[in-house]
Amino acid sequence: MYKNNNLIFENYISNYLNFCLDKGDHLTLKVLDTLGDDYDYIYSKFNCSLNIALTHVYLGNIKTAEEIINEMEKLFKHRIEGGDIFILYHVKARIFFIQGKYNEALEYVNKGIEVWNRS
């Protein structure tokens, strides 16, 4: 009985966190979209998106995290720094690892190391 109640509570918390995260994602990115295309805006959007993607990874929402990461890659053309690219590659490697795609995960770990050594 105790384990059942614990599982129900964990599912409730997980669903609630997903709901809050979805609303928070939408509102945060909507506010950032109103700021324009200068460097500070791009950098802020990159950092917010990264944290949102990581939270989705931790909650097991891999598909949503991948969508956010793909959007973040578009920001590369806007002078994102090497350290940020390293973090992005780290998140991609983590996603591939969770999916059991170990060769792809290792590939992104190596890409991250290359970027880190250059910057």
Backbone atoms as SQL, in Angstrom:
CREATE TABLE atoms (id INTEGER PRIMARY KEY, chain TEXT, resi INTEGER, resn TEXT, atom TEXT, x REAL, y REAL, z REAL);
INSERT INTO atoms VALUES
  (1, 'A', 1, 'MET', 'N', 0.820, -1.193, 0.000),
  (2, 'A', 1, 'MET', 'CA', 0.000, 0.000, 0.000),
  (3, 'A', 1, 'MET', 'C', 0.867, 1.261, 0.000),
  (4, 'A', 2, 'TYR', 'N', 1.918, 1.275, 0.828),
  (5, 'A', 2, 'TYR', 'CA', 2.783, 2.446, 0.923),
  (6, 'A', 2, 'TYR', 'C', 3.477, 2.719, -0.409),
  (7, 'A', 3, 'LYS', 'N', 3.974, 1.652, -1.061),
  (8, 'A', 3, 'LYS', 'CA', 4.653, 1.830, -2.343),
  (9, 'A', 3, 'LYS', 'C', 3.695, 2.359, -3.399),
  (10, 'A', 4, 'ASN', 'N', 2.466, 1.884, -3.395),
  (11, 'A', 4, 'ASN', 'CA', 1.465, 2.372, -4.343),
  (12, 'A', 4, 'ASN', 'C', 1.205, 3.860, -4.157),
  (13, 'A', 5, 'ASN', 'N', 1.042, 4.291, -2.910),
  (14, 'A', 5, 'ASN', 'CA', 0.811, 5.710, -2.631),
  (15, 'A', 5, 'ASN', 'C', 2.013, 6.547, -3.042),
  (16, 'A', 6, 'ASN', 'N', 3.202, 6.017, -2.809),
  (17, 'A', 6, 'ASN', 'CA', 4.422, 6.707, -3.198),
  (18, 'A', 6, 'ASN', 'C', 4.482, 6.886, -4.709),
  (19, 'A', 7, 'LEU', 'N', 4.143, 5.841, -5.447),
  (20, 'A', 7, 'LEU', 'CA', 4.153, 5.888, -6.902),
  (21, 'A', 7, 'LEU', 'C', 3.119, 6.884, -7.423),
  (22, 'A', 8, 'ILE', 'N', 1.941, 6.881, -6.833),
  (23, 'A', 8, 'ILE', 'CA', 0.896, 7.834, -7.229),
  (24, 'A', 8, 'ILE', 'C', 1.373, 9.262, -6.983),
  (25, 'A', 9, 'PHE', 'N', 1.999, 9.495, -5.824),
  (26, 'A', 9, 'PHE', 'CA', 2.509, 10.823, -5.495),
  (27, 'A', 9, 'PHE', 'C', 3.605, 11.238, -6.476),
  (28, 'A', 10, 'GLU', 'N', 4.530, 10.319, -6.798),
  (29, 'A', 10, 'GLU', 'CA', 5.604, 10.627, -7.741),
  (30, 'A', 10, 'GLU', 'C', 5.046, 10.956, -9.120),
  (31, 'A', 11, 'ASN', 'N', 4.046, 10.212, -9.564),
  (32, 'A', 11, 'ASN', 'CA', 3.422, 10.501, -10.858),
  (33, 'A', 11, 'ASN', 'C', 2.737, 11.865, -10.844),
  (34, 'A', 12, 'TYR', 'N', 2.053, 12.170, -9.758),
  (35, 'A', 12, 'TYR', 'CA', 1.386, 13.463, -9.631),
  (36, 'A', 12, 'TYR', 'C', 2.406, 14.597, -9.705),
  (37, 'A', 13, 'ILE', 'N', 3.484, 14.467, -8.948),
  (38, 'A', 13, 'ILE', 'CA', 4.527, 15.499, -8.940),
  (39, 'A', 13, 'ILE', 'C', 5.146, 15.634, -10.325),
  (40, 'A', 14, 'SER', 'N', 5.442, 14.518, -10.966),
  (41, 'A', 14, 'SER', 'CA', 6.031, 14.549, -12.303),
  (42, 'A', 14, 'SER', 'C', 5.106, 15.242, -13.298),
  (43, 'A', 15, 'ASN', 'N', 3.826, 14.903, -13.266),
  (44, 'A', 15, 'ASN', 'CA', 2.865, 15.548, -14.169),
  (45, 'A', 15, 'ASN', 'C', 2.743, 17.042, -13.886),
  (46, 'A', 16, 'TYR', 'N', 2.735, 17.403, -12.615),
  (47, 'A', 16, 'TYR', 'CA', 2.637, 18.814, -12.245),
  (48, 'A', 16, 'TYR', 'C', 3.876, 19.580, -12.710),
  (49, 'A', 17, 'LEU', 'N', 5.062, 18.993, -12.517),
  (50, 'A', 17, 'LEU', 'CA', 6.297, 19.641, -12.962),
  (51, 'A', 17, 'LEU', 'C', 6.306, 19.812, -14.474),
  (52, 'A', 18, 'ASN', 'N', 5.847, 18.792, -15.200),
  (53, 'A', 18, 'ASN', 'CA', 5.776, 18.905, -16.658),
  (54, 'A', 18, 'ASN', 'C', 4.832, 20.026, -17.078),
  (55, 'A', 19, 'PHE', 'N', 3.687, 20.129, -16.418),
  (56, 'A', 19, 'PHE', 'CA', 2.724, 21.189, -16.719),
  (57, 'A', 19, 'PHE', 'C', 3.353, 22.564, -16.477),
  (58, 'A', 20, 'CYS', 'N', 3.972, 22.735, -15.312),
  (59, 'A', 20, 'CYS', 'CA', 4.603, 24.017, -14.978),
  (60, 'A', 20, 'CYS', 'C', 5.734, 24.342, -15.945),
  (61, 'A', 21, 'LEU', 'N', 6.504, 23.330, -16.288),
  (62, 'A', 21, 'LEU', 'CA', 7.624, 23.532, -17.195),
  (63, 'A', 21, 'LEU', 'C', 7.142, 23.967, -18.571),
  (64, 'A', 22, 'ASP', 'N', 6.098, 23.324, -19.072),
  (65, 'A', 22, 'ASP', 'CA', 5.558, 23.706, -20.378),
  (66, 'A', 22, 'ASP', 'C', 5.076, 25.149, -20.375),
  (67, 'A', 23, 'LYS', 'N', 4.369, 25.553, -19.327),
  (68, 'A', 23, 'LYS', 'CA', 3.893, 26.934, -19.227),
  (69, 'A', 23, 'LYS', 'C', 5.072, 27.896, -19.085),
  (70, 'A', 24, 'GLY', 'N', 6.047, 27.519, -18.275),
  (71, 'A', 24, 'GLY', 'CA', 7.227, 28.356, -18.079),
  (72, 'A', 24, 'GLY', 'C', 8.043, 28.502, -19.348),
  (73, 'A', 25, 'ASP', 'N', 8.205, 27.411, -20.093),
  (74, 'A', 25, 'ASP', 'CA', 8.922, 27.457, -21.377),
  (75, 'A', 25, 'ASP', 'C', 8.291, 28.496, -22.282),
  (76, 'A', 26, 'HIS', 'N', 6.995, 28.340, -22.444),
  (77, 'A', 26, 'HIS', 'CA', 6.265, 29.195, -23.378),
  (78, 'A', 26, 'HIS', 'C', 6.381, 30.664, -22.983),
  (79, 'A', 27, 'LEU', 'N', 6.162, 30.965, -21.715),
  (80, 'A', 27, 'LEU', 'CA', 6.185, 32.359, -21.265),
  (81, 'A', 27, 'LEU', 'C', 7.587, 32.953, -21.318),
  (82, 'A', 28, 'THR', 'N', 8.588, 32.192, -20.887),
  (83, 'A', 28, 'THR', 'CA', 9.961, 32.696, -20.888),
  (84, 'A', 28, 'THR', 'C', 10.416, 33.017, -22.299),
  (85, 'A', 29, 'LEU', 'N', 10.216, 32.082, -23.217),
  (86, 'A', 29, 'LEU', 'CA', 10.673, 32.302, -24.584),
  (87, 'A', 29, 'LEU', 'C', 9.855, 33.384, -25.287),
  (88, 'A', 30, 'LYS', 'N', 8.591, 33.522, -24.932),
  (89, 'A', 30, 'LYS', 'CA', 7.755, 34.578, -25.514),
  (90, 'A', 30, 'LYS', 'C', 8.272, 35.954, -25.088),
  (91, 'A', 31, 'VAL', 'N', 8.630, 36.091, -23.820),
  (92, 'A', 31, 'VAL', 'CA', 9.183, 37.361, -23.336),
  (93, 'A', 31, 'VAL', 'C', 10.505, 37.653, -24.030),
  (94, 'A', 32, 'LEU', 'N', 11.368, 36.657, -24.150),
  (95, 'A', 32, 'LEU', 'CA', 12.659, 36.867, -24.798),
  (96, 'A', 32, 'LEU', 'C', 12.501, 37.233, -26.270),
  (97, 'A', 33, 'ASP', 'N', 11.481, 36.702, -26.925),
  (98, 'A', 33, 'ASP', 'CA', 11.249, 37.031, -28.332),
  (99, 'A', 33, 'ASP', 'C', 10.908, 38.501, -28.536),
  (100, 'A', 34, 'THR', 'N', 10.396, 39.166, -27.522),
  (101, 'A', 34, 'THR', 'CA', 10.045, 40.581, -27.654),
  (102, 'A', 34, 'THR', 'C', 11.262, 41.492, -27.520),
  (103, 'A', 35, 'LEU', 'N', 12.404, 40.958, -27.119),
  (104, 'A', 35, 'LEU', 'CA', 13.570, 41.796, -26.836),
  (105, 'A', 35, 'LEU', 'C', 14.365, 42.199, -28.066),
  (106, 'A', 36, 'GLY', 'N', 14.267, 41.451, -29.163),
  (107, 'A', 36, 'GLY', 'CA', 15.004, 41.808, -30.365),
  (108, 'A', 36, 'GLY', 'C', 16.121, 40.832, -30.667),
  (109, 'A', 37, 'ASP', 'N', 17.001, 41.243, -31.590),
  (110, 'A', 37, 'ASP', 'CA', 18.048, 40.344, -32.078),
  (111, 'A', 37, 'ASP', 'C', 19.456, 40.783, -31.709),
  (112, 'A', 38, 'ASP', 'N', 19.633, 41.620, -30.717),
  (113, 'A', 38, 'ASP', 'CA', 20.994, 41.989, -30.354),
  (114, 'A', 38, 'ASP', 'C', 21.667, 40.842, -29.598),
  (115, 'A', 39, 'TYR', 'N', 22.966, 40.974, -29.384),
  (116, 'A', 39, 'TYR', 'CA', 23.754, 39.882, -28.812),
  (117, 'A', 39, 'TYR', 'C', 23.266, 39.486, -27.427),
  (118, 'A', 40, 'ASP', 'N', 22.933, 40.462, -26.585),
  (119, 'A', 40, 'ASP', 'CA', 22.476, 40.141, -25.226),
  (120, 'A', 40, 'ASP', 'C', 21.203, 39.305, -25.257),
  (121, 'A', 41, 'TYR', 'N', 20.316, 39.627, -26.173),
  (122, 'A', 41, 'TYR', 'CA', 19.081, 38.852, -26.314),
  (123, 'A', 41, 'TYR', 'C', 19.396, 37.418, -26.724),
  (124, 'A', 42, 'ILE', 'N', 20.244, 37.264, -27.731),
  (125, 'A', 42, 'ILE', 'CA', 20.581, 35.925, -28.229),
  (126, 'A', 42, 'ILE', 'C', 21.220, 35.110, -27.109),
  (127, 'A', 43, 'TYR', 'N', 22.125, 35.728, -26.369),
  (128, 'A', 43, 'TYR', 'CA', 22.810, 35.031, -25.283),
  (129, 'A', 43, 'TYR', 'C', 21.823, 34.631, -24.184),
  (130, 'A', 44, 'SER', 'N', 20.898, 35.534, -23.846),
  (131, 'A', 44, 'SER', 'CA', 19.889, 35.219, -22.827),
  (132, 'A', 44, 'SER', 'C', 18.978, 34.095, -23.284),
  (133, 'A', 45, 'LYS', 'N', 18.555, 34.147, -24.542),
  (134, 'A', 45, 'LYS', 'CA', 17.685, 33.097, -25.067),
  (135, 'A', 45, 'LYS', 'C', 18.414, 31.756, -25.069),
  (136, 'A', 46, 'PHE', 'N', 19.699, 31.772, -25.422),
  (137, 'A', 46, 'PHE', 'CA', 20.492, 30.546, -25.421),
  (138, 'A', 46, 'PHE', 'C', 20.540, 29.954, -24.015),
  (139, 'A', 47, 'ASN', 'N', 20.845, 30.782, -23.023),
  (140, 'A', 47, 'ASN', 'CA', 20.955, 30.286, -21.645),
  (141, 'A', 47, 'ASN', 'C', 19.624, 29.780, -21.102),
  (142, 'A', 48, 'CYS', 'N', 18.555, 30.512, -21.350),
  (143, 'A', 48, 'CYS', 'CA', 17.231, 30.055, -20.890),
  (144, 'A', 48, 'CYS', 'C', 16.848, 28.748, -21.568),
  (145, 'A', 49, 'SER', 'N', 17.064, 28.676, -22.867),
  (146, 'A', 49, 'SER', 'CA', 16.730, 27.458, -23.611),
  (147, 'A', 49, 'SER', 'C', 17.544, 26.277, -23.114),
  (148, 'A', 50, 'LEU', 'N', 18.816, 26.521, -22.806),
  (149, 'A', 50, 'LEU', 'CA', 19.671, 25.448, -22.303),
  (150, 'A', 50, 'LEU', 'C', 19.133, 24.898, -20.990),
  (151, 'A', 51, 'ASN', 'N', 18.774, 25.777, -20.077),
  (152, 'A', 51, 'ASN', 'CA', 18.239, 25.323, -18.789),
  (153, 'A', 51, 'ASN', 'C', 16.913, 24.597, -18.947),
  (154, 'A', 52, 'ILE', 'N', 16.073, 25.077, -19.848),
  (155, 'A', 52, 'ILE', 'CA', 14.801, 24.411, -20.105),
  (156, 'A', 52, 'ILE', 'C', 15.051, 23.024, -20.689),
  (157, 'A', 53, 'ALA', 'N', 15.986, 22.929, -21.645),
  (158, 'A', 53, 'ALA', 'CA', 16.302, 21.632, -22.262),
  (159, 'A', 53, 'ALA', 'C', 16.846, 20.651, -21.224),
  (160, 'A', 54, 'LEU', 'N', 17.749, 21.120, -20.369),
  (161, 'A', 54, 'LEU', 'CA', 18.304, 20.249, -19.324),
  (162, 'A', 54, 'LEU', 'C', 17.217, 19.754, -18.379),
  (163, 'A', 55, 'THR', 'N', 16.288, 20.623, -18.034),
  (164, 'A', 55, 'THR', 'CA', 15.191, 20.211, -17.161),
  (165, 'A', 55, 'THR', 'C', 14.355, 19.135, -17.829),
  (166, 'A', 56, 'HIS', 'N', 14.096, 19.285, -19.118),
  (167, 'A', 56, 'HIS', 'CA', 13.347, 18.259, -19.846),
  (168, 'A', 56, 'HIS', 'C', 14.115, 16.938, -19.877),
  (169, 'A', 57, 'VAL', 'N', 15.436, 17.006, -20.024),
  (170, 'A', 57, 'VAL', 'CA', 16.245, 15.777, -19.996),
  (171, 'A', 57, 'VAL', 'C', 16.087, 15.094, -18.650),
  (172, 'A', 58, 'TYR', 'N', 16.197, 15.861, -17.564),
  (173, 'A', 58, 'TYR', 'CA', 16.083, 15.287, -16.221),
  (174, 'A', 58, 'TYR', 'C', 14.711, 14.673, -15.966),
  (175, 'A', 59, 'LEU', 'N', 13.666, 15.267, -16.577),
  (176, 'A', 59, 'LEU', 'CA', 12.312, 14.742, -16.396),
  (177, 'A', 59, 'LEU', 'C', 11.991, 13.608, -17.364),
  (178, 'A', 60, 'GLY', 'N', 12.908, 13.330, -18.284),
  (179, 'A', 60, 'GLY', 'CA', 12.693, 12.239, -19.232),
  (180, 'A', 60, 'GLY', 'C', 11.946, 12.646, -20.485),
  (181, 'A', 61, 'ASN', 'N', 11.759, 13.935, -20.692),
  (182, 'A', 61, 'ASN', 'CA', 11.080, 14.435, -21.892),
  (183, 'A', 61, 'ASN', 'C', 12.109, 14.656, -23.003),
  (184, 'A', 62, 'ILE', 'N', 12.667, 13.569, -23.501),
  (185, 'A', 62, 'ILE', 'CA', 13.785, 13.637, -24.435),
  (186, 'A', 62, 'ILE', 'C', 13.383, 14.319, -25.742),
  (187, 'A', 63, 'LYS', 'N', 12.215, 13.999, -26.264),
  (188, 'A', 63, 'LYS', 'CA', 11.767, 14.575, -27.540),
  (189, 'A', 63, 'LYS', 'C', 11.688, 16.101, -27.445),
  (190, 'A', 64, 'THR', 'N', 11.123, 16.606, -26.361),
  (191, 'A', 64, 'THR', 'CA', 11.024, 18.057, -26.170),
  (192, 'A', 64, 'THR', 'C', 12.409, 18.676, -26.032),
  (193, 'A', 65, 'ALA', 'N', 13.297, 18.015, -25.298),
  (194, 'A', 65, 'ALA', 'CA', 14.665, 18.514, -25.140),
  (195, 'A', 65, 'ALA', 'C', 15.366, 18.582, -26.493),
  (196, 'A', 66, 'GLU', 'N', 15.176, 17.561, -27.330),
  (197, 'A', 66, 'GLU', 'CA', 15.791, 17.563, -28.660),
  (198, 'A', 66, 'GLU', 'C', 15.290, 18.732, -29.503),
  (199, 'A', 67, 'GLU', 'N', 13.998, 19.007, -29.441),
  (200, 'A', 67, 'GLU', 'CA', 13.434, 20.125, -30.205),
  (201, 'A', 67, 'GLU', 'C', 14.058, 21.448, -29.766),
  (202, 'A', 68, 'ILE', 'N', 14.225, 21.620, -28.467),
  (203, 'A', 68, 'ILE', 'CA', 14.819, 22.852, -27.947),
  (204, 'A', 68, 'ILE', 'C', 16.279, 22.951, -28.366),
  (205, 'A', 69, 'ILE', 'N', 17.013, 21.841, -28.284),
  (206, 'A', 69, 'ILE', 'CA', 18.425, 21.824, -28.683),
  (207, 'A', 69, 'ILE', 'C', 18.558, 22.179, -30.160),
  (208, 'A', 70, 'ASN', 'N', 17.684, 21.638, -31.003),
  (209, 'A', 70, 'ASN', 'CA', 17.737, 21.955, -32.434),
  (210, 'A', 70, 'ASN', 'C', 17.511, 23.442, -32.679),
  (211, 'A', 71, 'GLU', 'N', 16.605, 24.050, -31.926),
  (212, 'A', 71, 'GLU', 'CA', 16.391, 25.497, -32.038),
  (213, 'A', 71, 'GLU', 'C', 17.634, 26.259, -31.579),
  (214, 'A', 72, 'MET', 'N', 18.280, 25.757, -30.534),
  (215, 'A', 72, 'MET', 'CA', 19.469, 26.425, -30.006),
  (216, 'A', 72, 'MET', 'C', 20.607, 26.403, -31.015),
  (217, 'A', 73, 'GLU', 'N', 20.711, 25.326, -31.791),
  (218, 'A', 73, 'GLU', 'CA', 21.783, 25.236, -32.781),
  (219, 'A', 73, 'GLU', 'C', 21.671, 26.342, -33.827),
  (220, 'A', 74, 'LYS', 'N', 20.471, 26.812, -34.074),
  (221, 'A', 74, 'LYS', 'CA', 20.278, 27.913, -35.020),
  (222, 'A', 74, 'LYS', 'C', 20.922, 29.198, -34.506),
  (223, 'A', 75, 'LEU', 'N', 21.126, 29.292, -33.198),
  (224, 'A', 75, 'LEU', 'CA', 21.733, 30.489, -32.616),
  (225, 'A', 75, 'LEU', 'C', 23.245, 30.530, -32.827),
  (226, 'A', 76, 'PHE', 'N', 23.835, 29.432, -33.329),
  (227, 'A', 76, 'PHE', 'CA', 25.283, 29.406, -33.551),
  (228, 'A', 76, 'PHE', 'C', 25.727, 30.517, -34.496),
  (229, 'A', 77, 'LYS', 'N', 24.883, 30.851, -35.460),
  (230, 'A', 77, 'LYS', 'CA', 25.266, 31.890, -36.415),
  (231, 'A', 77, 'LYS', 'C', 25.337, 33.265, -35.760),
  (232, 'A', 78, 'HIS', 'N', 24.900, 33.372, -34.519),
  (233, 'A', 78, 'HIS', 'CA', 24.890, 34.651, -33.800),
  (234, 'A', 78, 'HIS', 'C', 26.003, 34.729, -32.758),
  (235, 'A', 79, 'ARG', 'N', 27.187, 34.290, -33.096),
  (236, 'A', 79, 'ARG', 'CA', 28.384, 34.450, -32.252),
  (237, 'A', 79, 'ARG', 'C', 28.273, 33.834, -30.861),
  (238, 'A', 80, 'ILE', 'N', 27.672, 32.691, -30.753),
  (239, 'A', 80, 'ILE', 'CA', 27.663, 32.009, -29.460),
  (240, 'A', 80, 'ILE', 'C', 29.088, 31.547, -29.175),
  (241, 'A', 81, 'GLU', 'N', 29.532, 31.705, -27.954),
  (242, 'A', 81, 'GLU', 'CA', 30.915, 31.426, -27.582),
  (243, 'A', 81, 'GLU', 'C', 31.184, 29.929, -27.461),
  (244, 'A', 82, 'GLY', 'N', 32.474, 29.582, -27.516),
  (245, 'A', 82, 'GLY', 'CA', 32.893, 28.182, -27.466),
  (246, 'A', 82, 'GLY', 'C', 32.408, 27.437, -26.240),
  (247, 'A', 83, 'GLY', 'N', 32.419, 28.093, -25.091),
  (248, 'A', 83, 'GLY', 'CA', 31.956, 27.439, -23.870),
  (249, 'A', 83, 'GLY', 'C', 30.488, 27.059, -23.941),
  (250, 'A', 84, 'ASP', 'N', 29.698, 27.897, -24.613),
  (251, 'A', 84, 'ASP', 'CA', 28.274, 27.597, -24.771),
  (252, 'A', 84, 'ASP', 'C', 28.063, 26.433, -25.728),
  (253, 'A', 85, 'ILE', 'N', 28.854, 26.403, -26.792),
  (254, 'A', 85, 'ILE', 'CA', 28.767, 25.290, -27.738),
  (255, 'A', 85, 'ILE', 'C', 29.163, 23.993, -27.041),
  (256, 'A', 86, 'PHE', 'N', 30.184, 24.065, -26.192),
  (257, 'A', 86, 'PHE', 'CA', 30.603, 22.891, -25.424),
  (258, 'A', 86, 'PHE', 'C', 29.446, 22.359, -24.582),
  (259, 'A', 87, 'ILE', 'N', 28.739, 23.242, -23.903),
  (260, 'A', 87, 'ILE', 'CA', 27.611, 22.828, -23.059),
  (261, 'A', 87, 'ILE', 'C', 26.507, 22.213, -23.908),
  (262, 'A', 88, 'LEU', 'N', 26.241, 22.814, -25.057),
  (263, 'A', 88, 'LEU', 'CA', 25.218, 22.280, -25.959),
  (264, 'A', 88, 'LEU', 'C', 25.587, 20.870, -26.414),
  (265, 'A', 89, 'TYR', 'N', 26.846, 20.669, -26.776),
  (266, 'A', 89, 'TYR', 'CA', 27.294, 19.332, -27.174),
  (267, 'A', 89, 'TYR', 'C', 27.191, 18.347, -26.013),
  (268, 'A', 90, 'HIS', 'N', 27.451, 18.818, -24.808),
  (269, 'A', 90, 'HIS', 'CA', 27.335, 17.965, -23.627),
  (270, 'A', 90, 'HIS', 'C', 25.891, 17.490, -23.446),
  (271, 'A', 91, 'VAL', 'N', 24.939, 18.392, -23.629),
  (272, 'A', 91, 'VAL', 'CA', 23.522, 18.028, -23.496),
  (273, 'A', 91, 'VAL', 'C', 23.128, 17.040, -24.589),
  (274, 'A', 92, 'LYS', 'N', 23.592, 17.290, -25.818),
  (275, 'A', 92, 'LYS', 'CA', 23.279, 16.363, -26.911),
  (276, 'A', 92, 'LYS', 'C', 23.860, 14.981, -26.623),
  (277, 'A', 93, 'ALA', 'N', 25.075, 14.939, -26.093),
  (278, 'A', 93, 'ALA', 'CA', 25.693, 13.653, -25.748),
  (279, 'A', 93, 'ALA', 'C', 24.874, 12.940, -24.685),
  (280, 'A', 94, 'ARG', 'N', 24.388, 13.672, -23.716),
  (281, 'A', 94, 'ARG', 'CA', 23.564, 13.077, -22.655),
  (282, 'A', 94, 'ARG', 'C', 22.268, 12.504, -23.230),
  (283, 'A', 95, 'ILE', 'N', 21.646, 13.236, -24.151),
  (284, 'A', 95, 'ILE', 'CA', 20.410, 12.755, -24.776),
  (285, 'A', 95, 'ILE', 'C', 20.672, 11.466, -25.548),
  (286, 'A', 96, 'PHE', 'N', 21.732, 11.451, -26.349),
  (287, 'A', 96, 'PHE', 'CA', 22.057, 10.235, -27.107),
  (288, 'A', 96, 'PHE', 'C', 22.355, 9.066, -26.173),
  (289, 'A', 97, 'PHE', 'N', 23.040, 9.341, -25.067),
  (290, 'A', 97, 'PHE', 'CA', 23.361, 8.277, -24.114),
  (291, 'A', 97, 'PHE', 'C', 22.087, 7.686, -23.518),
  (292, 'A', 98, 'ILE', 'N', 21.155, 8.546, -23.132),
  (293, 'A', 98, 'ILE', 'CA', 19.887, 8.080, -22.563),
  (294, 'A', 98, 'ILE', 'C', 19.130, 7.226, -23.568),
  (295, 'A', 99, 'GLN', 'N', 19.227, 7.590, -24.850),
  (296, 'A', 99, 'GLN', 'CA', 18.538, 6.845, -25.898),
  (297, 'A', 99, 'GLN', 'C', 19.255, 5.550, -26.266),
  (298, 'A', 100, 'GLY', 'N', 20.433, 5.327, -25.691),
  (299, 'A', 100, 'GLY', 'CA', 21.192, 4.121, -26.005),
  (300, 'A', 100, 'GLY', 'C', 22.020, 4.249, -27.273),
  (301, 'A', 101, 'LYS', 'N', 22.156, 5.451, -27.793),
  (302, 'A', 101, 'LYS', 'CA', 22.965, 5.707, -28.996),
  (303, 'A', 101, 'LYS', 'C', 24.367, 6.117, -28.544),
  (304, 'A', 102, 'TYR', 'N', 25.131, 5.124, -28.123),
  (305, 'A', 102, 'TYR', 'CA', 26.406, 5.391, -27.469),
  (306, 'A', 102, 'TYR', 'C', 27.460, 5.958, -28.415),
  (307, 'A', 103, 'ASN', 'N', 27.480, 5.521, -29.673),
  (308, 'A', 103, 'ASN', 'CA', 28.456, 6.060, -30.624),
  (309, 'A', 103, 'ASN', 'C', 28.206, 7.539, -30.887),
  (310, 'A', 104, 'GLU', 'N', 26.933, 7.908, -31.052),
  (311, 'A', 104, 'GLU', 'CA', 26.597, 9.311, -31.257),
  (312, 'A', 104, 'GLU', 'C', 26.925, 10.135, -30.011),
  (313, 'A', 105, 'ALA', 'N', 26.667, 9.563, -28.843),
  (314, 'A', 105, 'ALA', 'CA', 26.996, 10.258, -27.595),
  (315, 'A', 105, 'ALA', 'C', 28.494, 10.519, -27.516),
  (316, 'A', 106, 'LEU', 'N', 29.284, 9.511, -27.846),
  (317, 'A', 106, 'LEU', 'CA', 30.738, 9.659, -27.816),
  (318, 'A', 106, 'LEU', 'C', 31.207, 10.688, -28.838),
  (319, 'A', 107, 'GLU', 'N', 30.555, 10.714, -29.986),
  (320, 'A', 107, 'GLU', 'CA', 30.894, 11.692, -31.021),
  (321, 'A', 107, 'GLU', 'C', 30.709, 13.118, -30.499),
  (322, 'A', 108, 'TYR', 'N', 29.612, 13.359, -29.788),
  (323, 'A', 108, 'TYR', 'CA', 29.373, 14.706, -29.261),
  (324, 'A', 108, 'TYR', 'C', 30.266, 15.025, -28.066),
  (325, 'A', 109, 'VAL', 'N', 30.650, 14.024, -27.311),
  (326, 'A', 109, 'VAL', 'CA', 31.635, 14.254, -26.249),
  (327, 'A', 109, 'VAL', 'C', 32.944, 14.716, -26.876),
  (328, 'A', 110, 'ASN', 'N', 33.365, 14.039, -27.948),
  (329, 'A', 110, 'ASN', 'CA', 34.609, 14.414, -28.631),
  (330, 'A', 110, 'ASN', 'C', 34.513, 15.802, -29.261),
  (331, 'A', 111, 'LYS', 'N', 33.368, 16.124, -29.872),
  (332, 'A', 111, 'LYS', 'CA', 33.172, 17.463, -30.434),
  (333, 'A', 111, 'LYS', 'C', 33.278, 18.517, -29.333),
  (334, 'A', 112, 'GLY', 'N', 32.684, 18.226, -28.186),
  (335, 'A', 112, 'GLY', 'CA', 32.742, 19.156, -27.068),
  (336, 'A', 112, 'GLY', 'C', 34.165, 19.383, -26.589),
  (337, 'A', 113, 'ILE', 'N', 34.937, 18.309, -26.527),
  (338, 'A', 113, 'ILE', 'CA', 36.340, 18.435, -26.104),
  (339, 'A', 113, 'ILE', 'C', 37.123, 19.279, -27.096),
  (340, 'A', 114, 'GLU', 'N', 36.881, 19.070, -28.400),
  (341, 'A', 114, 'GLU', 'CA', 37.562, 19.869, -29.427),
  (342, 'A', 114, 'GLU', 'C', 37.233, 21.349, -29.279),
  (343, 'A', 115, 'VAL', 'N', 35.958, 21.658, -29.077),
  (344, 'A', 115, 'VAL', 'CA', 35.539, 23.055, -28.912),
  (345, 'A', 115, 'VAL', 'C', 36.168, 23.642, -27.656),
  (346, 'A', 116, 'TRP', 'N', 36.172, 22.876, -26.577),
  (347, 'A', 116, 'TRP', 'CA', 36.734, 23.355, -25.315),
  (348, 'A', 116, 'TRP', 'C', 38.223, 23.659, -25.466),
  (349, 'A', 117, 'ASN', 'N', 38.952, 22.799, -26.177),
  (350, 'A', 117, 'ASN', 'CA', 40.389, 23.010, -26.364),
  (351, 'A', 117, 'ASN', 'C', 40.682, 24.227, -27.237),
  (352, 'A', 118, 'ARG', 'N', 39.786, 24.543, -28.169),
  (353, 'A', 118, 'ARG', 'CA', 39.976, 25.710, -29.039),
  (354, 'A', 118, 'ARG', 'C', 39.686, 27.020, -28.325),
  (355, 'A', 119, 'SER', 'N', 38.786, 26.989, -27.343),
  (356, 'A', 119, 'SER', 'CA', 38.377, 28.259, -26.710),
  (357, 'A', 119, 'SER', 'C', 39.152, 28.554, -25.460);
